[in-house]
Amino acid sequence: MKTFLLLLASVLIFAAVPAYSQTFQWLDDNGTVNFSDNRASIPLQYRKKAVPVGDDDEAPREAPSPPLSRPAASAKKMRTSSLDGPAEEETAARQAASPLDALAADLKKNARSDREKAFAAYDWIVKNIYYDKPELHKRRSRLGTDNQSALAVLESKHAVCAGFANLFTALAVKMGLECVTVTGIAAGARQEGHAWNAVKVDGTWKLVDTVYRHFLTPPEEFIAKHFPFDPQWQLLPKPLTKAEWLKR
């Protein structure tokens, strides 16, 4: 009987030990990037889509292949759409008439170079979009519901980091630039999930953060406050692991 009780106590103790903390990331139907360190808290419809991110030991120490093929493909996919049927044609027509297109066209008028186009989008967002602190607090409690898509942010003029980044990506792509939204962790006491951008300027990928007001900041400086989950977006010759980044 004593042996059985000891065995039962051991099982209960091990069951009480929390599993290794893992951050998960998924994209909801509104185009919002979400994070959670508890898989059970992820809505059922997104649970299969959630992917683990941010392991300390998974980031390669050597430089990855130049981030040209995948980002370029992503940007191209955002710029073009299939016109194989009426549904696609209607979608394309709606998009062509959207406020995003009108704004991008207006911003592009006086922009002669890639850098000027990127800055036009950056400057407009910095001056016209306001950080949504109430939504941030709700998201910290996993209660956030506001749509962070580019169009929704343009209409509301309020966003958290994902909305800022999504809007920059949409405007940059509509102005003919290759651009992606990058997700990762922001430096600070909380080390919360954060989103920013990588945009190709004159054939070279550059980094932009419209929330922290970084425009084409050199990667060696940008890494101080940003740790991307995909190490290629460090844009460093030798990407850091998360453990190395935390020691900086």
MARDRENTI-501497 format. One line per field, with one value per residue: x, y, z of N, C-alpha, C, O in turn; residue in one letter. Coordinates in nm, 3 decimals, m for minus. Layout:
REM residues N
n_u = X ... $
n_v = Y ... $
n_w = Z ... $
ca_u = X ... $
ca_v = Y ... $
ca_w = Z ... $
c_u = X ... $
c_v = Y ... $
c_w = Z ... $
o_u = X ... $
o_v = Y ... $
o_w = Z ... $
residuo = A ... $
REM end
This chain:
REM residues 248
n_u = 0.083 0.193 0.388 0.230 0.105 0.326 0.405 0.179 0.191 0.422 0.351 0.155 0.306 0.484 0.296 0.211 0.413 0.491 0.482 0.744 0.774 0.627 0.591 0.319 0.206 m0.044 m0.258 m0.551 m0.895 m0.925 m0.687 m0.502 m0.208 m0.154 m0.049 0.038 0.122 0.004 m0.132 m0.387 m0.546 m0.584 m0.819 m1.040 m1.078 m0.843 m0.642 m0.511 m0.370 m0.185 0.155 0.464 0.697 1.008 1.205 1.497 1.722 1.695 1.749 1.966 2.324 2.487 2.490 2.178 2.037 2.021 1.745 1.566 1.414 1.178 1.053 1.021 0.846 0.626 0.559 0.498 0.277 0.097 0.067 m0.052 m0.331 m0.531 m0.726 m0.930 m1.201 m1.543 m1.575 m1.313 m1.260 m1.445 m1.352 m1.098 m1.179 m1.306 m1.092 m0.933 m1.072 m1.051 m0.998 m0.733 m0.592 m0.634 m0.504 m0.240 m0.182 m0.189 0.022 0.231 0.267 0.460 0.688 0.992 1.183 1.261 1.324 1.197 0.932 0.893 0.940 0.731 0.504 0.571 0.592 0.332 0.182 0.296 0.218 m0.059 m0.182 m0.284 m0.164 m0.328 m0.393 m0.593 m0.677 m0.439 m0.414 m0.636 m0.559 m0.346 m0.481 m0.591 m0.830 m0.862 m1.019 m1.030 m1.012 m0.718 m0.645 m0.514 m0.699 m0.897 m0.753 m0.683 m0.934 m1.018 m0.809 m0.667 m0.452 m0.275 0.059 0.056 m0.138 m0.027 0.199 0.076 m0.060 0.151 0.278 0.075 0.044 0.305 0.338 0.135 0.245 0.437 0.655 0.853 0.755 0.720 0.545 0.693 0.724 0.791 0.976 0.971 1.219 1.243 1.085 0.861 0.891 0.722 0.515 0.568 0.534 0.673 0.832 0.987 1.134 1.208 1.451 1.585 1.687 1.782 1.709 1.552 1.490 1.197 1.006 0.711 0.590 0.786 0.923 1.138 1.319 1.444 1.657 1.987 2.063 2.231 2.179 1.903 1.851 1.882 1.641 1.461 1.367 1.332 1.115 1.175 1.494 1.621 1.531 1.673 1.868 2.139 2.488 2.560 2.321 2.169 2.106 1.816 1.894 2.145 2.067 1.920 2.120 2.243 $
n_v = m0.121 0.126 0.153 0.188 0.434 0.607 0.589 0.697 0.960 1.052 1.053 1.253 1.475 1.507 1.554 1.803 1.969 2.235 2.237 2.285 2.620 2.754 2.967 3.042 3.123 3.266 3.346 3.528 3.548 3.813 3.898 3.946 3.913 3.687 3.593 3.343 3.179 2.957 2.683 2.580 2.799 2.903 2.982 2.729 2.714 2.811 2.664 2.448 2.588 2.728 2.793 2.695 2.929 3.109 2.953 2.923 2.782 2.726 2.912 2.963 2.991 3.064 3.273 3.298 3.188 3.449 3.666 3.664 3.507 3.393 3.625 3.787 3.634 3.637 3.908 3.944 3.782 3.926 4.147 4.064 3.888 3.601 3.598 3.425 3.387 3.513 3.575 3.632 3.850 4.037 4.073 4.181 4.420 4.551 4.584 4.751 4.985 5.062 5.251 5.220 5.190 5.442 5.609 5.509 5.572 5.849 5.901 5.813 5.995 6.205 6.065 5.954 5.756 5.425 5.456 5.702 5.633 5.437 5.599 5.780 5.624 5.544 5.795 5.897 5.713 5.738 5.998 5.990 5.762 5.630 5.494 5.221 5.195 5.094 4.862 4.719 4.657 4.492 4.283 4.181 4.048 3.857 3.930 4.093 4.221 4.388 4.458 4.427 4.459 4.608 4.779 4.815 4.949 5.181 5.295 5.329 5.464 5.388 5.156 4.857 4.721 4.523 4.615 4.861 4.762 4.598 4.788 4.945 4.752 4.701 4.954 4.998 4.782 4.837 5.058 4.952 4.833 4.569 4.413 4.300 4.189 4.156 3.942 3.915 3.961 4.231 4.429 4.479 4.501 4.332 4.184 4.145 4.018 4.150 4.351 4.445 4.583 4.469 4.601 4.620 4.821 4.975 4.727 4.609 4.463 4.638 4.768 4.862 5.032 5.146 5.199 5.226 5.423 5.380 5.412 5.257 5.172 5.069 4.718 4.634 4.814 4.801 4.548 4.572 4.630 4.458 4.126 3.904 3.626 3.468 3.414 3.514 3.769 3.931 4.033 4.022 3.932 3.717 3.574 3.619 3.397 3.357 3.349 3.470 3.721 3.816 3.862 4.089 $
n_w = 0.000 0.083 m0.113 m0.338 m0.277 m0.273 m0.540 m0.664 m0.565 m0.686 m0.954 m0.950 m0.878 m1.095 m1.289 m1.220 m1.285 m1.494 m1.851 m2.092 m2.177 m2.458 m2.731 m2.942 m3.269 m3.481 m3.761 m3.776 m3.907 m3.963 m4.051 m3.856 m3.665 m3.408 m3.075 m2.834 m2.529 m2.447 m2.568 m2.537 m2.507 m2.755 m3.004 m3.127 m3.408 m3.508 m3.403 m3.531 m3.717 m3.578 m3.512 m3.360 m3.226 m3.187 m3.043 m2.843 m2.931 m3.194 m3.391 m3.657 m3.641 m3.845 m4.136 m4.304 m4.620 m4.866 m4.815 m5.047 m5.228 m5.095 m4.960 m5.189 m5.339 m5.168 m5.166 m5.437 m5.458 m5.309 m5.470 m5.705 m5.850 m5.927 m6.219 m6.301 m6.300 m6.247 m5.970 m5.882 m6.046 m5.952 m5.694 m5.746 m5.866 m5.655 m5.483 m5.637 m5.624 m5.366 m5.057 m4.983 m5.223 m5.333 m5.149 m5.167 m5.433 m5.419 m5.241 m5.391 m5.595 m5.575 m5.527 m5.630 m5.610 m5.471 m5.201 m5.143 m5.185 m4.984 m4.761 m4.785 m4.727 m4.467 m4.333 m4.359 m4.209 m3.953 m3.891 m3.901 m3.791 m3.482 m3.176 m3.030 m2.722 m2.538 m2.681 m2.679 m2.405 m2.378 m2.542 m2.400 m2.208 m2.358 m2.481 m2.691 m2.981 m3.199 m3.546 m3.727 m3.986 m4.288 m4.422 m4.226 m4.029 m4.166 m4.189 m3.920 m3.800 m3.580 m3.414 m3.308 m3.294 m3.499 m3.677 m3.761 m3.899 m4.093 m4.245 m4.346 m4.505 m4.696 m4.825 m4.922 m5.100 m5.284 m5.396 m5.550 m5.428 m5.283 m4.993 m4.656 m4.362 m4.052 m3.773 m3.423 m3.122 m2.895 m2.736 m2.382 m2.056 m2.058 m2.290 m2.517 m2.789 m3.114 m3.412 m3.725 m4.018 m4.326 m4.607 m4.951 m5.081 m5.349 m5.435 m5.202 m4.888 m4.625 m4.291 m4.109 m3.862 m3.776 m3.537 m3.333 m3.458 m3.648 m3.937 m4.210 m4.054 m3.971 m3.964 m3.752 m3.551 m3.530 m3.429 m3.157 m3.032 m3.145 m3.206 m3.445 m3.518 m3.736 m3.825 m4.056 m4.097 m3.934 m4.083 m4.061 m4.100 m3.942 m3.780 m3.455 m3.180 m2.972 m2.705 m2.717 m2.801 m2.582 m2.400 m2.480 $
ca_u = 0.000 0.285 0.452 0.129 0.085 0.445 0.400 0.074 0.240 0.522 0.278 0.090 0.409 0.530 0.186 0.195 0.523 0.449 0.561 0.833 0.698 0.644 0.504 0.255 0.164 m0.138 m0.323 m0.695 m0.968 m0.914 m0.552 m0.426 m0.112 m0.179 0.051 m0.005 0.212 m0.083 m0.202 m0.527 m0.619 m0.602 m0.951 m1.034 m1.069 m0.707 m0.543 m0.430 m0.287 m0.085 0.288 0.555 0.797 1.094 1.293 1.631 1.831 1.663 1.801 2.101 2.430 2.545 2.399 2.087 2.037 1.967 1.599 1.515 1.315 1.050 0.987 0.981 0.726 0.517 0.518 0.436 0.145 0.011 0.045 m0.128 m0.433 m0.579 m0.849 m0.981 m1.345 m1.616 m1.550 m1.183 m1.270 m1.517 m1.260 m0.997 m1.242 m1.328 m0.962 m0.883 m1.145 m1.045 m0.926 m0.590 m0.538 m0.637 m0.398 m0.111 m0.162 m0.160 0.155 0.330 0.276 0.584 0.797 1.064 1.270 1.212 1.336 1.095 0.804 0.889 0.928 0.598 0.414 0.612 0.560 0.187 0.135 0.343 0.144 m0.205 m0.234 m0.258 m0.151 m0.451 m0.356 m0.698 m0.672 m0.321 m0.446 m0.728 m0.484 m0.267 m0.573 m0.646 m0.966 m0.860 m1.105 m1.028 m0.955 m0.590 m0.613 m0.473 m0.816 m0.962 m0.669 m0.698 m1.065 m1.031 m0.693 m0.609 m0.401 m0.159 0.173 0.022 m0.211 0.071 0.282 m0.007 m0.090 0.272 0.297 m0.024 0.075 0.431 0.316 0.055 0.333 0.530 0.770 0.843 0.748 0.658 0.528 0.781 0.680 0.896 0.967 1.028 1.298 1.174 1.057 0.760 0.932 0.596 0.514 0.571 0.536 0.734 0.838 1.108 1.098 1.323 1.481 1.696 1.741 1.833 1.607 1.574 1.397 1.112 0.912 0.633 0.552 0.903 0.980 1.265 1.306 1.566 1.761 2.082 2.032 2.312 2.110 1.764 1.845 1.883 1.506 1.376 1.413 1.233 1.106 1.249 1.625 1.668 1.492 1.771 1.949 2.278 2.571 2.555 2.206 2.180 2.003 1.741 1.975 2.248 1.999 1.881 2.238 2.297 $
ca_v = 0.000 0.241 0.165 0.244 0.575 0.680 0.596 0.792 1.095 1.088 1.085 1.382 1.580 1.531 1.610 1.942 2.048 2.293 2.200 2.389 2.733 2.769 3.069 3.004 3.235 3.232 3.457 3.509 3.582 3.957 3.928 3.989 3.817 3.666 3.516 3.284 3.078 2.849 2.631 2.556 2.925 2.940 2.941 2.600 2.725 2.850 2.584 2.369 2.679 2.789 2.735 2.737 3.027 3.170 2.868 2.980 2.708 2.692 3.011 2.925 3.085 3.111 3.357 3.220 3.229 3.584 3.660 3.723 3.427 3.384 3.754 3.835 3.560 3.685 4.040 3.927 3.724 4.033 4.246 4.010 3.790 3.526 3.651 3.312 3.378 3.632 3.607 3.695 3.979 4.127 4.104 4.273 4.549 4.615 4.625 4.863 5.105 5.077 5.367 5.190 5.221 5.587 5.666 5.469 5.649 5.986 5.905 5.780 6.102 6.282 5.975 5.913 5.640 5.329 5.517 5.804 5.563 5.378 5.705 5.839 5.537 5.554 5.928 5.911 5.630 5.800 6.122 5.975 5.646 5.643 5.364 5.185 5.139 5.005 4.732 4.649 4.601 4.380 4.171 4.122 3.959 3.771 3.973 4.185 4.180 4.485 4.416 4.493 4.457 4.739 4.861 4.849 5.049 5.305 5.351 5.367 5.548 5.337 5.020 4.810 4.706 4.443 4.701 4.953 4.688 4.554 4.904 4.979 4.651 4.720 5.075 4.980 4.690 4.906 5.154 4.878 4.784 4.439 4.443 4.196 4.214 4.068 3.927 3.874 4.007 4.363 4.435 4.547 4.417 4.232 4.105 4.108 4.001 4.278 4.339 4.557 4.557 4.465 4.652 4.620 4.954 4.969 4.592 4.562 4.462 4.733 4.748 4.977 5.012 5.268 5.221 5.277 5.529 5.341 5.407 5.206 5.165 4.960 4.596 4.626 4.896 4.756 4.424 4.604 4.631 4.368 3.990 3.837 3.481 3.413 3.479 3.581 3.910 4.012 4.093 4.025 3.826 3.604 3.597 3.584 3.315 3.436 3.358 3.573 3.852 3.856 3.901 4.216 $
ca_w = 0.000 0.087 m0.245 m0.429 m0.244 m0.318 m0.686 m0.699 m0.534 m0.788 m1.077 m0.932 m0.877 m1.232 m1.366 m1.182 m1.339 m1.622 m1.969 m2.144 m2.230 m2.601 m2.788 m3.067 m3.353 m3.585 m3.830 m3.772 m4.029 m3.986 m4.095 m3.740 m3.610 m3.266 m3.004 m2.707 m2.475 m2.399 m2.688 m2.504 m2.514 m2.895 m3.054 m3.195 m3.553 m3.546 m3.330 m3.624 m3.794 m3.490 m3.526 m3.253 m3.268 m3.087 m2.964 m2.827 m2.995 m3.332 m3.486 m3.702 m3.609 m3.969 m4.214 m4.389 m4.761 m4.881 m4.808 m5.169 m5.296 m5.027 m4.950 m5.321 m5.377 m5.086 m5.214 m5.567 m5.436 m5.260 m5.575 m5.817 m5.817 m6.042 m6.276 m6.376 m6.297 m6.204 m5.830 m5.873 m6.111 m5.863 m5.583 m5.797 m5.889 m5.525 m5.431 m5.717 m5.587 m5.222 m5.005 m4.981 m5.355 m5.350 m5.067 m5.224 m5.555 m5.379 m5.181 m5.494 m5.694 m5.565 m5.488 m5.751 m5.584 m5.372 m5.068 m5.127 m5.173 m4.850 m4.662 m4.797 m4.651 m4.326 m4.280 m4.348 m4.097 m3.827 m3.866 m3.906 m3.718 m3.339 m3.108 m2.959 m2.592 m2.484 m2.749 m2.629 m2.273 m2.398 m2.599 m2.293 m2.137 m2.464 m2.508 m2.804 m3.092 m3.308 m3.674 m3.752 m4.129 m4.339 m4.451 m4.100 m3.963 m4.242 m4.159 m3.778 m3.764 m3.456 m3.432 m3.233 m3.385 m3.617 m3.769 m3.820 m3.994 m4.205 m4.328 m4.419 m4.610 m4.803 m4.900 m4.993 m5.212 m5.384 m5.464 m5.633 m5.352 m5.217 m4.850 m4.574 m4.219 m3.974 m3.635 m3.331 m2.984 m2.870 m2.614 m2.273 m1.940 m2.091 m2.407 m2.582 m2.933 m3.184 m3.557 m3.796 m4.162 m4.407 m4.739 m5.041 m5.134 m5.446 m5.442 m5.072 m4.783 m4.516 m4.179 m4.074 m3.752 m3.768 m3.397 m3.262 m3.540 m3.710 m4.082 m4.275 m3.952 m3.996 m3.888 m3.630 m3.451 m3.520 m3.350 m3.015 m2.979 m3.223 m3.231 m3.531 m3.503 m3.849 m3.813 m4.177 m4.094 m3.862 m4.190 m4.014 m4.158 m3.850 m3.693 m3.315 m3.119 m2.874 m2.584 m2.742 m2.809 m2.448 m2.326 m2.532 $
c_u = 0.087 0.350 0.357 0.110 0.203 0.444 0.297 0.119 0.339 0.454 0.214 0.190 0.454 0.421 0.169 0.304 0.483 0.540 0.648 0.750 0.730 0.544 0.450 0.206 0.064 m0.201 m0.472 m0.762 m0.963 m0.775 m0.462 m0.333 m0.135 m0.071 m0.010 0.100 0.134 m0.167 m0.350 m0.610 m0.644 m0.740 m0.940 m1.014 m0.929 m0.601 m0.453 m0.335 m0.174 0.048 0.377 0.662 0.889 1.178 1.433 1.734 1.805 1.720 1.942 2.203 2.497 2.442 2.309 2.104 1.977 1.815 1.533 1.401 1.181 0.983 0.939 0.854 0.607 0.465 0.447 0.296 0.047 m0.022 m0.046 m0.233 m0.479 m0.711 m0.916 m1.133 m1.409 m1.586 m1.418 m1.186 m1.340 m1.428 m1.155 m1.055 m1.263 m1.196 m0.909 m0.949 m1.134 m0.971 m0.775 m0.525 m0.530 m0.524 m0.261 m0.080 m0.125 m0.018 0.264 0.357 0.412 0.705 0.865 1.147 1.204 1.215 1.227 0.956 0.789 0.870 0.789 0.497 0.443 0.565 0.410 0.133 0.174 0.259 m0.007 m0.264 m0.190 m0.255 m0.271 m0.416 m0.466 m0.698 m0.551 m0.349 m0.541 m0.655 m0.396 m0.351 m0.641 m0.793 m0.975 m0.941 m1.094 m0.955 m0.828 m0.549 m0.582 m0.593 m0.886 m0.884 m0.681 m0.830 m1.075 m0.925 m0.632 m0.563 m0.299 m0.051 0.140 m0.049 m0.120 0.149 0.201 m0.037 0.034 0.296 0.202 0.009 0.202 0.412 0.235 0.135 0.443 0.654 0.746 0.851 0.678 0.641 0.610 0.728 0.794 0.869 1.032 1.105 1.220 1.143 0.960 0.804 0.808 0.613 0.504 0.573 0.596 0.746 0.979 1.064 1.223 1.338 1.603 1.766 1.792 1.722 1.649 1.466 1.327 1.022 0.836 0.583 0.666 0.977 1.123 1.243 1.440 1.683 1.855 2.051 2.107 2.251 1.969 1.752 1.840 1.745 1.411 1.441 1.308 1.232 1.178 1.384 1.673 1.636 1.574 1.856 2.094 2.357 2.568 2.440 2.230 2.074 1.930 1.822 2.083 2.186 1.965 2.001 2.294 2.272 $
c_v = 0.126 0.264 0.229 0.393 0.659 0.696 0.697 0.935 1.142 1.129 1.221 1.495 1.611 1.591 1.758 2.031 2.104 2.249 2.315 2.497 2.755 2.873 3.021 3.128 3.186 3.359 3.433 3.558 3.730 3.997 3.972 3.879 3.809 3.578 3.458 3.184 2.961 2.799 2.613 2.682 2.971 2.894 2.816 2.612 2.762 2.758 2.503 2.458 2.739 2.717 2.783 2.831 3.059 3.079 2.925 2.913 2.677 2.789 2.972 3.032 3.138 3.192 3.270 3.262 3.367 3.580 3.721 3.641 3.428 3.519 3.806 3.765 3.608 3.818 4.029 3.872 3.831 4.132 4.195 3.913 3.722 3.586 3.543 3.305 3.504 3.672 3.680 3.834 4.081 4.169 4.204 4.413 4.624 4.666 4.747 4.993 5.135 5.203 5.345 5.225 5.372 5.653 5.634 5.551 5.793 5.999 5.887 5.896 6.172 6.197 5.921 5.786 5.545 5.389 5.620 5.741 5.505 5.486 5.770 5.757 5.548 5.685 5.946 5.834 5.693 5.922 6.102 5.858 5.655 5.506 5.340 5.116 5.052 4.867 4.651 4.584 4.482 4.258 4.103 4.025 3.861 3.803 4.066 4.133 4.273 4.430 4.496 4.483 4.598 4.830 4.906 4.959 5.184 5.373 5.402 5.466 5.508 5.194 4.987 4.778 4.627 4.527 4.801 4.882 4.643 4.670 4.945 4.881 4.676 4.842 5.058 4.891 4.758 5.014 5.085 4.826 4.642 4.464 4.329 4.247 4.110 4.061 3.876 3.926 4.144 4.361 4.513 4.449 4.304 4.137 4.052 4.086 4.137 4.251 4.465 4.518 4.542 4.506 4.656 4.757 4.944 4.834 4.534 4.570 4.555 4.714 4.877 4.940 5.143 5.297 5.285 5.385 5.497 5.333 5.373 5.207 5.050 4.838 4.586 4.709 4.844 4.635 4.452 4.596 4.532 4.232 3.918 3.686 3.410 3.484 3.551 3.731 3.992 4.090 4.111 3.913 3.699 3.628 3.549 3.482 3.403 3.453 3.465 3.711 3.904 3.905 4.035 4.330 $
c_w = 0.000 m0.049 m0.345 m0.406 m0.289 m0.469 m0.733 m0.674 m0.639 m0.918 m1.067 m0.934 m1.017 m1.318 m1.339 m1.237 m1.474 m1.734 m2.011 m2.212 m2.377 m2.650 m2.921 m3.139 m3.456 m3.641 m3.830 m3.900 m4.061 m4.036 m3.982 m3.693 m3.460 m3.205 m2.876 m2.661 m2.417 m2.516 m2.660 m2.516 m2.657 m2.941 m3.140 m3.345 m3.601 m3.486 m3.423 m3.704 m3.710 m3.504 m3.412 m3.307 m3.151 m3.001 m2.961 m2.916 m3.142 m3.433 m3.528 m3.671 m3.735 m4.047 m4.300 m4.534 m4.773 m4.890 m4.930 m5.229 m5.226 m5.011 m5.085 m5.365 m5.298 m5.136 m5.348 m5.553 m5.390 m5.372 m5.685 m5.768 m5.943 m6.089 m6.359 m6.379 m6.245 m6.061 m5.813 m5.935 m6.022 m5.747 m5.627 m5.818 m5.758 m5.469 m5.505 m5.676 m5.437 m5.180 m4.999 m5.114 m5.376 m5.272 m5.126 m5.350 m5.521 m5.324 m5.287 m5.590 m5.694 m5.525 m5.612 m5.732 m5.485 m5.232 m5.043 m5.113 m5.031 m4.744 m4.666 m4.717 m4.502 m4.265 m4.263 m4.228 m3.964 m3.791 m3.852 m3.830 m3.572 m3.272 m3.018 m2.826 m2.530 m2.548 m2.703 m2.495 m2.286 m2.452 m2.494 m2.210 m2.232 m2.492 m2.628 m2.921 m3.212 m3.430 m3.701 m3.899 m4.175 m4.361 m4.323 m4.026 m4.033 m4.208 m4.015 m3.732 m3.629 m3.479 m3.324 m3.337 m3.512 m3.721 m3.837 m3.931 m4.116 m4.300 m4.409 m4.533 m4.727 m4.888 m4.983 m5.116 m5.322 m5.457 m5.544 m5.562 m5.303 m5.067 m4.778 m4.431 m4.143 m3.830 m3.548 m3.192 m2.974 m2.739 m2.509 m2.162 m1.974 m2.202 m2.480 m2.731 m3.001 m3.333 m3.618 m3.943 m4.215 m4.547 m4.825 m5.106 m5.224 m5.443 m5.312 m4.967 m4.668 m4.410 m4.140 m3.957 m3.733 m3.626 m3.320 m3.340 m3.588 m3.861 m4.146 m4.179 m3.982 m3.909 m3.755 m3.517 m3.426 m3.428 m3.200 m2.953 m3.048 m3.239 m3.315 m3.509 m3.617 m3.853 m3.938 m4.174 m3.997 m3.962 m4.147 m4.080 m4.073 m3.752 m3.550 m3.276 m3.018 m2.746 m2.600 m2.744 m2.669 m2.365 m2.370 m2.437 $
o_u = 0.059 0.365 0.397 0.101 0.185 0.478 0.320 0.088 0.339 0.494 0.217 0.160 0.462 0.448 0.119 0.292 0.444 0.659 0.626 0.665 0.846 0.427 0.523 0.170 0.080 m0.198 m0.517 m0.693 m0.993 m0.749 m0.356 m0.375 m0.136 m0.007 m0.101 0.160 0.189 m0.262 m0.432 m0.732 m0.717 m0.776 m0.845 m0.943 m0.898 m0.483 m0.334 m0.233 m0.079 0.053 0.367 0.710 0.854 1.220 1.484 1.823 1.885 1.737 2.028 2.172 2.557 2.322 2.358 2.175 1.887 1.761 1.456 1.303 1.079 0.865 0.830 0.765 0.497 0.345 0.346 0.205 m0.070 m0.128 m0.112 m0.223 m0.467 m0.797 m0.954 m1.189 m1.338 m1.572 m1.409 m1.123 m1.299 m1.427 m1.126 m0.988 m1.241 m1.189 m0.848 m0.890 m1.202 m0.891 m0.698 m0.416 m0.432 m0.457 m0.175 0.033 m0.040 0.053 0.375 0.458 0.471 0.811 0.803 1.177 1.103 1.120 1.170 0.872 0.686 0.794 0.736 0.413 0.352 0.506 0.365 0.049 0.092 0.231 m0.076 m0.385 m0.074 m0.332 m0.311 m0.411 m0.436 m0.716 m0.560 m0.313 m0.528 m0.683 m0.374 m0.298 m0.735 m0.872 m1.083 m0.932 m1.146 m0.851 m0.830 m0.431 m0.618 m0.589 m0.929 m0.944 m0.688 m0.836 m1.135 m0.946 m0.555 m0.626 m0.246 m0.070 0.189 m0.024 m0.133 0.164 0.250 m0.039 0.022 0.330 0.244 0.004 0.208 0.464 0.264 0.097 0.531 0.748 0.631 0.945 0.586 0.714 0.599 0.690 0.883 0.754 1.135 1.061 1.142 1.171 0.975 0.758 0.794 0.712 0.438 0.609 0.574 0.675 1.075 0.968 1.331 1.248 1.712 1.889 1.842 1.651 1.762 1.363 1.386 0.969 0.891 0.538 0.648 1.081 1.215 1.159 1.536 1.796 1.809 2.016 2.053 2.270 1.922 1.653 1.800 1.730 1.294 1.556 1.205 1.337 1.236 1.389 1.758 1.704 1.547 1.910 2.162 2.300 2.574 2.460 2.302 1.965 1.977 1.819 2.110 2.245 1.980 1.984 2.383 2.310 $
o_v = 0.221 0.378 0.312 0.471 0.770 0.803 0.773 1.024 1.259 1.226 1.298 1.602 1.728 1.669 1.831 2.153 2.027 2.227 2.429 2.467 2.772 2.869 2.966 3.228 3.079 3.465 3.329 3.603 3.770 4.115 4.030 3.763 3.911 3.499 3.518 3.113 2.877 2.865 2.629 2.675 3.067 2.779 2.800 2.532 2.747 2.772 2.490 2.412 2.794 2.594 2.898 2.814 3.040 3.121 2.970 2.979 2.609 2.753 2.951 3.151 3.245 3.180 3.176 3.357 3.400 3.499 3.817 3.698 3.459 3.531 3.863 3.827 3.619 3.839 4.096 3.912 3.828 4.194 4.275 3.861 3.776 3.621 3.566 3.225 3.595 3.791 3.779 3.927 4.197 4.285 4.300 4.512 4.745 4.776 4.836 5.101 5.224 5.257 5.441 5.283 5.423 5.743 5.722 5.593 5.853 6.094 5.939 5.895 6.195 6.251 5.850 5.717 5.578 5.374 5.625 5.790 5.522 5.468 5.810 5.813 5.560 5.686 6.005 5.885 5.701 5.946 6.188 5.854 5.685 5.416 5.426 4.994 4.947 4.766 4.529 4.468 4.384 4.145 3.982 3.932 3.792 3.714 4.113 4.015 4.240 4.365 4.619 4.497 4.696 4.948 5.021 5.050 5.288 5.496 5.508 5.541 5.583 5.119 5.075 4.805 4.661 4.512 4.825 4.934 4.650 4.652 4.977 4.921 4.673 4.835 5.099 4.922 4.739 5.056 5.151 4.780 4.601 4.529 4.269 4.336 3.990 4.164 3.805 3.935 4.170 4.300 4.602 4.330 4.192 4.023 3.932 4.128 4.228 4.141 4.576 4.428 4.594 4.451 4.692 4.803 4.908 4.826 4.422 4.670 4.552 4.651 4.985 4.829 5.240 5.408 5.384 5.435 5.576 5.257 5.450 5.238 4.941 4.854 4.536 4.677 4.843 4.623 4.365 4.560 4.524 4.222 3.876 3.626 3.303 3.604 3.639 3.810 4.111 4.196 4.203 3.809 3.587 3.695 3.452 3.480 3.511 3.560 3.541 3.808 4.023 3.981 4.090 4.444 $
o_w = m0.073 m0.095 m0.426 m0.501 m0.339 m0.521 m0.827 m0.754 m0.676 m0.983 m1.163 m0.988 m1.055 m1.409 m1.424 m1.237 m1.562 m1.715 m1.970 m2.295 m2.416 m2.615 m3.003 m3.076 m3.513 m3.578 m3.878 m3.992 m4.174 m4.060 m4.007 m3.681 m3.391 m3.275 m2.817 m2.742 m2.347 m2.557 m2.751 m2.533 m2.679 m2.919 m3.216 m3.406 m3.719 m3.517 m3.398 m3.753 m3.765 m3.506 m3.370 m3.418 m3.035 m2.894 m3.064 m2.969 m3.206 m3.549 m3.442 m3.673 m3.732 m4.024 m4.364 m4.566 m4.695 m4.966 m4.920 m5.277 m5.288 m5.044 m5.095 m5.423 m5.352 m5.146 m5.370 m5.626 m5.425 m5.369 m5.752 m5.657 m6.053 m6.008 m6.474 m6.453 m6.202 m6.033 m5.739 m5.884 m6.016 m5.706 m5.556 m5.790 m5.750 m5.416 m5.444 m5.690 m5.388 m5.257 m5.009 m5.118 m5.429 m5.323 m5.134 m5.371 m5.587 m5.355 m5.274 m5.661 m5.799 m5.491 m5.692 m5.829 m5.424 m5.154 m4.934 m5.037 m4.967 m4.649 m4.563 m4.646 m4.420 m4.157 m4.164 m4.154 m3.872 m3.673 m3.797 m3.808 m3.542 m3.306 m2.941 m2.819 m2.474 m2.480 m2.690 m2.473 m2.213 m2.414 m2.500 m2.149 m2.194 m2.524 m2.662 m2.957 m3.319 m3.420 m3.698 m3.932 m4.110 m4.323 m4.313 m3.969 m3.969 m4.201 m3.991 m3.637 m3.571 m3.554 m3.258 m3.455 m3.620 m3.841 m3.958 m4.041 m4.229 m4.422 m4.527 m4.645 m4.843 m5.011 m5.099 m5.224 m5.441 m5.566 m5.598 m5.626 m5.283 m5.020 m4.832 m4.387 m4.168 m3.773 m3.595 m3.148 m3.036 m2.642 m2.542 m2.172 m1.924 m2.208 m2.502 m2.791 m2.950 m3.377 m3.569 m3.988 m4.159 m4.601 m4.777 m5.176 m5.178 m5.448 m5.310 m4.958 m4.621 m4.436 m4.137 m3.952 m3.680 m3.599 m3.250 m3.295 m3.570 m3.908 m4.138 m4.217 m4.015 m3.792 m3.657 m3.400 m3.312 m3.356 m3.122 m2.836 m3.013 m3.282 m3.262 m3.483 m3.597 m3.881 m3.929 m4.238 m3.979 m3.932 m4.191 m4.113 m4.126 m3.651 m3.526 m3.334 m2.984 m2.685 m2.506 m2.696 m2.641 m2.269 m2.304 m2.466 $
residuo = M K T F L L L L A S V L I F A A V P A Y S Q T F Q W L D D N G T V N F S D N R A S I P L Q Y R K K A V P V G D D D E A P R E A P S P P L S R P A A S A K K M R T S S L D G P A E E E T A A R Q A A S P L D A L A A D L K K N A R S D R E K A F A A Y D W I V K N I Y Y D K P E L H K R R S R L G T D N Q S A L A V L E S K H A V C A G F A N L F T A L A V K M G L E C V T V T G I A A G A R Q E G H A W N A V K V D G T W K L V D T V Y R H F L T P P E E F I A K H F P F D P Q W Q L L P K P L T K A E W L K R $
REM end
